[in-house]
Amino acid sequence: MTQSNKEREHAFLIGAPLAIIPALVFLPAVMFLIVFPQVRHGREIGLMVVPACALASCLGLWKLALGAVEKPWGIFNVLTFGALFVLLVIAGYTGLFLALMTLKL
């Protein structure tokens, strides 16, 4: 099943923010709400924010993955691969930072 350019554009414009924004929010939410709570009831808030970020990121990643592999190749494939690369970099530094934090604790 091939998608039209309009469907690809829609999948990219919805999927990229849904994948990247929660990935950017995940590390500060874990650090400032769960590990070292900075606000009252931070852990409770964090226990609601972190799964919501994971769910939104999974949905966005699913849309990006479907848009990345569809043929014929075009600009939306390149943009989708770029968004996936940005997500890979975010996941890399988040994992590295959380791993280093476990060594300190």
Residue frames as qw, qx, qy, qz and C-alpha x, y, z in Angstrom:
[[0.000, 0.890, 0.456, 0.000, 0.00, 0.00, 0.00],
 [0.442, 0.173, 0.005, 0.880, 1.57, 3.26, -1.08],
 [0.104, -0.741, -0.431, 0.504, 0.76, 6.58, 0.46],
 [0.363, 0.813, 0.225, 0.396, 0.13, 9.76, -1.43],
 [0.402, 0.316, -0.257, 0.820, 2.36, 12.76, -0.80],
 [0.379, -0.585, -0.010, -0.717, -0.44, 14.43, 1.16],
 [0.879, -0.423, -0.193, -0.111, -0.69, 11.43, 3.53],
 [0.770, 0.059, -0.264, 0.577, 3.10, 11.36, 3.93],
 [0.107, 0.500, -0.143, 0.848, 3.19, 15.07, 4.66],
 [0.623, -0.572, -0.066, -0.529, 0.46, 14.64, 7.26],
 [0.924, -0.259, -0.236, 0.154, 2.25, 11.65, 8.86],
 [0.595, 0.218, -0.248, 0.733, 5.53, 13.60, 9.02],
 [0.083, -0.534, 0.087, -0.837, 3.99, 16.79, 10.39],
 [0.751, -0.523, -0.046, -0.399, 2.16, 14.83, 13.10],
 [0.950, -0.120, -0.218, 0.188, 4.80, 12.17, 13.78],
 [0.534, 0.404, -0.308, 0.675, 7.91, 14.35, 14.10],
 [0.216, -0.563, 0.293, -0.742, 6.63, 16.58, 16.93],
 [0.866, -0.363, -0.031, -0.344, 4.96, 13.61, 18.63],
 [0.924, 0.017, -0.238, 0.299, 8.28, 11.77, 18.67],
 [0.496, 0.391, -0.274, 0.725, 10.78, 14.56, 19.34],
 [0.267, -0.638, 0.138, -0.709, 9.03, 16.79, 21.91],
 [0.852, -0.479, -0.005, -0.211, 8.30, 13.98, 24.42],
 [0.874, 0.090, -0.205, 0.431, 11.86, 12.70, 23.96],
 [0.259, 0.520, -0.235, 0.779, 13.15, 16.15, 24.90],
 [0.513, -0.593, 0.089, -0.614, 10.81, 16.33, 27.90],
 [0.910, -0.190, -0.369, -0.013, 11.67, 12.85, 29.22],
 [0.632, 0.126, -0.442, 0.625, 15.08, 13.59, 30.78],
 [0.067, -0.355, 0.288, -0.887, 14.08, 16.78, 32.64],
 [0.730, -0.371, -0.165, -0.550, 10.87, 15.08, 33.81],
 [0.877, -0.140, -0.425, 0.175, 12.80, 12.15, 35.23],
 [0.504, 0.165, -0.402, 0.746, 15.51, 14.27, 36.84],
 [0.059, -0.237, 0.232, -0.942, 13.46, 17.17, 38.23],
 [0.677, -0.281, -0.100, -0.673, 10.23, 15.35, 39.05],
 [0.942, -0.167, -0.272, -0.107, 11.26, 11.81, 40.04],
 [0.753, 0.103, -0.397, 0.515, 14.95, 11.60, 41.00],
 [0.280, -0.155, -0.346, 0.882, 15.35, 15.03, 42.63],
 [0.005, 0.754, 0.632, 0.181, 11.81, 16.44, 43.00],
 [0.241, 0.107, -0.066, 0.962, 11.85, 20.23, 42.74],
 [0.412, -0.299, -0.133, -0.851, 8.12, 20.79, 43.24],
 [0.491, -0.099, 0.664, -0.555, 5.62, 19.56, 45.75],
 [0.811, 0.242, 0.471, -0.249, 4.16, 16.19, 44.70],
 [0.244, 0.670, -0.551, -0.434, 6.84, 16.01, 42.00],
 [0.175, -0.177, 0.962, 0.110, 7.09, 12.23, 42.04],
 [0.462, 0.459, 0.707, -0.278, 3.34, 11.83, 41.56],
 [0.425, 0.779, -0.051, -0.458, 3.37, 14.32, 38.70],
 [0.063, 0.576, -0.751, -0.317, 6.39, 12.59, 37.19],
 [0.340, 0.032, 0.940, -0.021, 4.70, 9.21, 37.37],
 [0.523, 0.653, 0.480, -0.263, 1.94, 10.64, 35.16],
 [0.273, 0.842, -0.253, -0.391, 4.16, 12.69, 32.81],
 [0.180, -0.481, 0.810, 0.282, 6.76, 10.02, 32.00],
 [0.460, 0.230, 0.854, 0.078, 4.30, 7.34, 30.74],
 [0.427, 0.807, 0.293, -0.283, 2.43, 10.02, 28.76],
 [0.088, 0.783, -0.481, -0.385, 5.72, 11.04, 27.13],
 [0.318, -0.216, 0.899, 0.211, 6.52, 7.41, 26.34],
 [0.496, 0.493, 0.708, -0.099, 3.09, 6.82, 24.80],
 [0.353, 0.878, 0.046, -0.321, 3.19, 9.98, 22.68],
 [0.058, -0.674, 0.649, 0.348, 6.74, 9.24, 21.57],
 [0.445, 0.017, 0.886, 0.131, 5.80, 5.69, 20.54],
 [0.497, 0.693, 0.496, -0.163, 2.90, 6.97, 18.46],
 [0.215, 0.894, -0.222, -0.324, 5.11, 9.58, 16.77],
 [0.244, -0.481, 0.796, 0.276, 7.85, 7.03, 16.15],
 [0.550, 0.296, 0.781, 0.014, 5.31, 4.69, 14.58],
 [0.453, 0.840, 0.223, -0.197, 4.16, 7.42, 12.18],
 [0.038, 0.822, -0.484, -0.296, 7.76, 8.34, 11.33],
 [0.424, -0.248, 0.850, 0.189, 8.76, 4.74, 10.73],
 [0.585, 0.506, 0.634, -0.021, 5.86, 4.18, 8.35],
 [0.349, 0.917, 0.028, -0.193, 6.70, 7.34, 6.43],
 [0.220, -0.723, 0.579, 0.306, 10.40, 6.53, 6.19],
 [0.428, -0.153, 0.856, 0.247, 10.10, 3.28, 4.26],
 [0.597, 0.614, 0.460, -0.232, 7.36, 4.07, 1.75],
 [0.367, -0.056, 0.549, 0.749, 8.26, 4.24, -1.92],
 [0.673, 0.524, -0.058, 0.518, 8.68, 6.27, -4.13],
 [0.562, -0.356, -0.236, 0.708, 11.48, 8.12, -2.38],
 [0.126, 0.806, 0.249, 0.522, 11.08, 11.85, -1.97],
 [0.069, 0.575, -0.322, 0.749, 11.63, 14.80, 0.27],
 [0.688, -0.520, 0.098, -0.496, 9.42, 13.43, 3.04],
 [0.955, -0.071, -0.227, 0.179, 11.55, 10.30, 3.28],
 [0.507, 0.381, -0.318, 0.705, 14.63, 12.50, 3.77],
 [0.283, -0.569, 0.195, -0.748, 12.86, 14.66, 6.36],
 [0.884, -0.370, -0.081, -0.275, 11.62, 11.56, 8.18],
 [0.860, 0.068, -0.295, 0.410, 15.11, 10.05, 8.27],
 [0.209, 0.504, -0.287, 0.787, 16.39, 13.38, 9.61],
 [0.577, -0.537, 0.106, -0.607, 13.77, 13.36, 12.38],
 [0.965, -0.199, -0.171, 0.000, 14.66, 9.76, 13.21],
 [0.654, 0.296, -0.336, 0.610, 18.34, 10.72, 13.40],
 [0.142, -0.561, 0.253, -0.775, 17.53, 13.60, 15.77],
 [0.822, -0.412, -0.009, -0.392, 15.51, 11.17, 17.89],
 [0.914, 0.047, -0.291, 0.279, 18.46, 8.76, 17.92],
 [0.346, 0.434, -0.358, 0.751, 20.78, 11.52, 19.18],
 [0.463, -0.529, 0.164, -0.692, 18.28, 12.51, 21.89],
 [0.945, -0.259, -0.123, -0.158, 17.90, 8.88, 23.00],
 [0.769, 0.243, -0.362, 0.468, 21.68, 8.50, 23.05],
 [0.142, 0.438, -0.402, 0.791, 22.42, 11.44, 25.31],
 [0.667, -0.453, 0.062, -0.588, 19.42, 10.65, 27.53],
 [0.966, -0.122, -0.229, 0.021, 20.59, 7.08, 28.02],
 [0.607, 0.314, -0.387, 0.619, 24.17, 8.17, 28.62],
 [0.151, -0.522, 0.281, -0.791, 23.13, 10.80, 31.17],
 [0.809, -0.390, 0.016, -0.439, 20.84, 8.41, 33.05],
 [0.919, 0.040, -0.316, 0.234, 23.58, 5.75, 33.06],
 [0.378, 0.396, -0.398, 0.736, 26.06, 8.24, 34.50],
 [0.439, -0.519, 0.170, -0.714, 23.52, 9.26, 37.12],
 [0.934, -0.270, -0.173, -0.158, 23.18, 5.65, 38.29],
 [0.734, 0.192, -0.391, 0.521, 26.94, 5.55, 38.84],
 [0.045, 0.462, -0.303, 0.832, 26.75, 8.66, 41.02],
 [0.684, -0.432, 0.056, -0.585, 23.80, 7.42, 43.11]]
